[in-house]
């Protein structure tokens, strides 16, 4: 993963995140690398002022889940204390973006912030998790923070960062996947013109959606439609022209596209509920 990123890094540095997602996907020779490119582009879109030369990972999930009341990790006196149980690409990250608690508000709700921690700083310990049965190149880890020095980012950690990231990530990861699919189809001489045209149309829609407000229900519904169209496209792919090794990897890794399906469905239903009030 790191070797691929070193080769791909220049693509991400001089493009807008949505363009970088497509280009990184097109440069990837497998879905795992396309995902990593889309994930990084999503963080660049969420944090436009961050140093793009540094890789990053979002650290939110804890033992009780990822909703606000589950967060027990704390930021005290500029240092992070706590445990994150599942961090994607933590072993590849230069910066860890940590959702942390800084007490409660008057109603007893947790006040959450996002803090940046150098992954190599004292007080950071990573424990690699077992490989997933698909996209094994994408590493996951649990991370313990024991007084690690942190830089506080402005705004609310949940409303300004973690909640919208779910939408931002879906847009950019699917952009990267479609970049991979289109470029791979052309390299292999597979899929046919009509399939590639359909993939281009979906990618164009996501490209426009990438600059929409990720909090708006219309954005969620347009994204749901694009993901559904992409899933239909995938189900109908003719793999006859795909090289054998790539076909085996595709059959193994395509499950990545269904991860978080329940969360997406809840987001879609919630968006319609908001619009129908």
HELIX and SHEET records of a PDB file:
HELIX    1   1 UNK A    2  UNK A   13  1                                  12    
HELIX    2   2 UNK A   17  UNK A   27  1                                  11    
HELIX    3   3 UNK A   31  UNK A   46  1                                  16    
HELIX    4   4 UNK A   68  UNK A   70  5                                   3    
HELIX    5   5 UNK A   90  UNK A   92  5                                   3    
HELIX    6   6 UNK A  158  UNK A  162  3                                   5    
HELIX    7   7 UNK A  163  UNK A  188  1                                  26    
HELIX    8   8 UNK A  193  UNK A  209  1                                  17    
HELIX    9   9 UNK A  217  UNK A  235  1                                  19    
HELIX   10  10 UNK A  244  UNK A  253  1                                  10    
HELIX   11  11 UNK A  254  UNK A  258  5                                   5    
HELIX   12  12 UNK A  261  UNK A  275  1                                  15    
SHEET    1   A 4 UNK A  56  UNK A  59  0                                        
SHEET    2   A 4 UNK A  95  UNK A 104  1                                        
SHEET    3   A 4 UNK A 110  UNK A 118 -1                                        
SHEET    4   A 4 UNK A 151  UNK A 152 -1                                        
SHEET    1   B 4 UNK A  74  UNK A  76  0                                        
SHEET    2   B 4 UNK A  79  UNK A  88 -1                                        
SHEET    3   B 4 UNK A 140  UNK A 149 -1                                        
SHEET    4   B 4 UNK A 124  UNK A 128 -1                                        
END                                                                             
